[in-house]
Structure formats: C-alpha cells, structure tokens
Amino acid sequence: MPMQLLERLCCAQLPVNIDDDDDIEKCSVLRAAQLIEAEIPPILHEDLGQAMYSGHATVMRVTATGRAASGTRTTRAGEFGNIPSAPMTGERHAFLQRTEREPAQRNSSA
C-alpha cells in the first residue's frame, strides 16, 4: 500500500533509492499525488499489469502534504522499516541494526 511506504519514507534519511518494482510503482502514485518528490525510471515493459522499470527510483523528499497525509512525526531512521539512504555505510548500517533491535529488547524486558 502506498501509504505504508509513505510512512517509512517520512522516517528515512533521504535521498533514498528504491529498487523493488512494486515500491517504484507506489512511489509513482505518491509522486502523482504530490506527496513526495522523486525521480521515477522509465517503464521497460508491462506484463499482466506488472510494470518492469529500467532502474531505481530516487526519493528526494516527502512534501509537507505528504507528512500531513501520513500522520507520522519524524522519528528515528529505521523505525518503520529499513529503507537505507544511498549509499549505505558500514557505520550507518550498524546504527540501523541497533535501533531496529532496541524497541524489541525494551518490550521484552517490560
């Protein structure tokens, strides 16, 4: 669902590259609704309604309208899923790994 991707993008360090064709299609919908600013690659071909893209999409920012539509406040990177910024460094990867484990560790000790 595009709105779930929008929530994750609100919490990601931008710009971010999106490689999955389904997520690129969602980015296309979000961009058409002016909820994000993104570069969408051309469609190579469609097969049974499934678009195949020529490369990755790059999301530059979530617009103010996009943040309002998501209902999400800006929080720690990775809280809604791991959408790494491009490029991902080893140090940043380690940080995201720790922040993704911390909420689960806090909940299990409560």
C-alpha atoms as a printed R data frame, in Angstrom:
    type eleno elety resid chain resno      x      y       z
1   ATOM     1    CA   MET     A     1  0.000  0.000   0.000
2   ATOM     2    CA   PRO     A     2  1.467  3.403  -0.933
3   ATOM     3    CA   MET     A     3  0.622  4.998   2.432
4   ATOM     4    CA   GLN     A     4  2.717  2.433   4.314
5   ATOM     5    CA   LEU     A     5  5.657  3.267   2.064
6   ATOM     6    CA   LEU     A     6  4.992  6.969   2.685
7   ATOM     7    CA   GLU     A     7  5.177  6.399   6.459
8   ATOM     8    CA   ARG     A     8  8.518  4.625   6.051
9   ATOM     9    CA   LEU     A     9  9.825  7.387   3.791
10  ATOM    10    CA   CYS     A    10  8.877 10.022   6.379
11  ATOM    11    CA   CYS     A    11 11.289  8.337   8.789
12  ATOM    12    CA   ALA     A    12 14.090  7.544   6.335
13  ATOM    13    CA   GLN     A    13 17.216  9.583   5.742
14  ATOM    14    CA   LEU     A    14 16.671 10.999   2.271
15  ATOM    15    CA   PRO     A    15 17.543 10.784  -0.572
16  ATOM    16    CA   VAL     A    16 16.843  7.075  -0.810
17  ATOM    17    CA   ASN     A    17 16.980  4.646  -3.739
18  ATOM    18    CA   ILE     A    18 14.083  2.233  -4.255
19  ATOM    19    CA   ASP     A    19 14.850 -0.884  -6.328
20  ATOM    20    CA   ASP     A    20 11.720 -3.035  -5.958
21  ATOM    21    CA   ASP     A    21  9.329 -2.627  -8.926
22  ATOM    22    CA   ASP     A    22  6.251 -2.736  -6.652
23  ATOM    23    CA   ASP     A    23  7.691  0.012  -4.440
24  ATOM    24    CA   ILE     A    24  8.667  2.071  -7.501
25  ATOM    25    CA   GLU     A    25  5.040  1.830  -8.658
26  ATOM    26    CA   LYS     A    26  3.938  3.058  -5.206
27  ATOM    27    CA   CYS     A    27  6.426  5.944  -5.485
28  ATOM    28    CA   SER     A    28  4.872  6.821  -8.824
29  ATOM    29    CA   VAL     A    29  1.439  7.026  -7.169
30  ATOM    30    CA   LEU     A    30  2.803  9.111  -4.267
31  ATOM    31    CA   ARG     A    31  4.566 11.468  -6.676
32  ATOM    32    CA   ALA     A    32  1.404 11.887  -8.796
33  ATOM    33    CA   ALA     A    33 -0.443 12.849  -5.589
34  ATOM    34    CA   GLN     A    34  2.367 15.348  -4.811
35  ATOM    35    CA   LEU     A    35  3.164 13.599  -1.538
36  ATOM    36    CA   ILE     A    36  6.830 13.031  -2.450
37  ATOM    37    CA   GLU     A    37  9.420 14.427  -4.838
38  ATOM    38    CA   ALA     A    38 11.053 11.559  -6.699
39  ATOM    39    CA   GLU     A    39 12.774 10.579  -9.909
40  ATOM    40    CA   ILE     A    40 10.993  7.552 -11.396
41  ATOM    41    CA   PRO     A    41 12.763  5.475 -14.068
42  ATOM    42    CA   PRO     A    42 11.029  4.695 -17.366
43  ATOM    43    CA   ILE     A    43  8.955  1.529 -17.638
44  ATOM    44    CA   LEU     A    44 10.730 -1.123 -19.722
45  ATOM    45    CA   HIS     A    45  7.562 -3.122 -20.279
46  ATOM    46    CA   GLU     A    46  4.385 -4.307 -18.579
47  ATOM    47    CA   ASP     A    47  3.478 -7.950 -18.184
48  ATOM    48    CA   LEU     A    48 -0.036 -8.789 -16.969
49  ATOM    49    CA   GLY     A    49 -0.353 -5.331 -15.429
50  ATOM    50    CA   GLN     A    50  3.001 -5.585 -13.626
51  ATOM    51    CA   ALA     A    51  5.416 -2.791 -14.583
52  ATOM    52    CA   MET     A    52  9.108 -3.559 -15.033
53  ATOM    53    CA   TYR     A    53 11.285 -0.459 -14.528
54  ATOM    54    CA   SER     A    54 14.635  0.343 -16.150
55  ATOM    55    CA   GLY     A    55 16.366  1.258 -12.881
56  ATOM    56    CA   HIS     A    56 15.788  2.506  -9.367
57  ATOM    57    CA   ALA     A    57 13.634  5.373  -8.172
58  ATOM    58    CA   THR     A    58 15.217  8.094  -6.060
59  ATOM    59    CA   VAL     A    59 13.044  9.795  -3.455
60  ATOM    60    CA   MET     A    60 14.442 13.237  -2.656
61  ATOM    61    CA   ARG     A    61 11.910 14.430  -0.098
62  ATOM    62    CA   VAL     A    62  8.494 13.964   1.422
63  ATOM    63    CA   THR     A    63  6.414 17.107   0.913
64  ATOM    64    CA   ALA     A    64  4.593 18.886   3.721
65  ATOM    65    CA   THR     A    65  1.365 17.490   2.264
66  ATOM    66    CA   GLY     A    66  2.923 14.010   2.341
67  ATOM    67    CA   ARG     A    67  3.886 14.349   6.015
68  ATOM    68    CA   ALA     A    68  0.398 15.555   6.868
69  ATOM    69    CA   ALA     A    69 -1.203 12.711   4.903
70  ATOM    70    CA   SER     A    70  0.959 10.098   6.606
71  ATOM    71    CA   GLY     A    71  0.129 11.348  10.097
72  ATOM    72    CA   THR     A    72  3.673 10.391  11.046
73  ATOM    73    CA   ARG     A    73  6.026 12.553  13.022
74  ATOM    74    CA   THR     A    74  9.705 12.476  12.116
75  ATOM    75    CA   THR     A    75 11.321  9.795  14.265
76  ATOM    76    CA   ARG     A    76 14.455  7.691  14.289
77  ATOM    77    CA   ALA     A    77 15.618  6.291  10.963
78  ATOM    78    CA   GLY     A    78 14.573  2.691  10.541
79  ATOM    79    CA   GLU     A    79 11.639  2.779  12.982
80  ATOM    80    CA   PHE     A    80  9.129  1.858  10.260
81  ATOM    81    CA   GLY     A    81 11.448 -0.448   8.376
82  ATOM    82    CA   ASN     A    82 14.886 -0.398   6.928
83  ATOM    83    CA   ILE     A    83 14.926  1.915   3.921
84  ATOM    84    CA   PRO     A    84 18.627  2.722   3.740
85  ATOM    85    CA   SER     A    85 19.807  6.003   2.309
86  ATOM    86    CA   ALA     A    86 22.088  5.771  -0.672
87  ATOM    87    CA   PRO     A    87 24.872  4.881  -0.193
88  ATOM    88    CA   MET     A    88 24.760  2.799   2.990
89  ATOM    89    CA   THR     A    89 27.961  2.945   5.017
90  ATOM    90    CA   GLY     A    90 29.050  0.226   7.418
91  ATOM    91    CA   GLU     A    91 28.729  2.592  10.381
92  ATOM    92    CA   ARG     A    92 25.200  3.680   9.394
93  ATOM    93    CA   HIS     A    93 24.204  0.059   8.776
94  ATOM    94    CA   ALA     A    94 25.364 -0.866  12.298
95  ATOM    95    CA   PHE     A    95 23.371  2.070  13.731
96  ATOM    96    CA   LEU     A    96 20.188  0.976  11.950
97  ATOM    97    CA   GLN     A    97 20.694 -2.604  13.117
98  ATOM    98    CA   ARG     A    98 20.936 -1.395  16.752
99  ATOM    99    CA   THR     A    99 17.900  0.920  16.543
100 ATOM   100    CA   GLU     A   100 15.759 -1.819  14.996
101 ATOM   101    CA   ARG     A   101 16.605 -4.209  17.867
102 ATOM   102    CA   GLU     A   102 16.208 -1.697  20.712
103 ATOM   103    CA   PRO     A   103 12.367 -1.422  20.698
104 ATOM   104    CA   ALA     A   104 12.032 -5.219  20.722
105 ATOM   105    CA   GLN     A   105 14.529 -5.506  23.587
106 ATOM   106    CA   ARG     A   106 12.696 -2.824  25.598
107 ATOM   107    CA   ASN     A   107  9.327 -4.528  25.044
108 ATOM   108    CA   SER     A   108 10.631 -7.957  26.064
109 ATOM   109    CA   SER     A   109 12.101 -6.615  29.347
110 ATOM   110    CA   ALA     A   110  8.842 -4.865  30.347
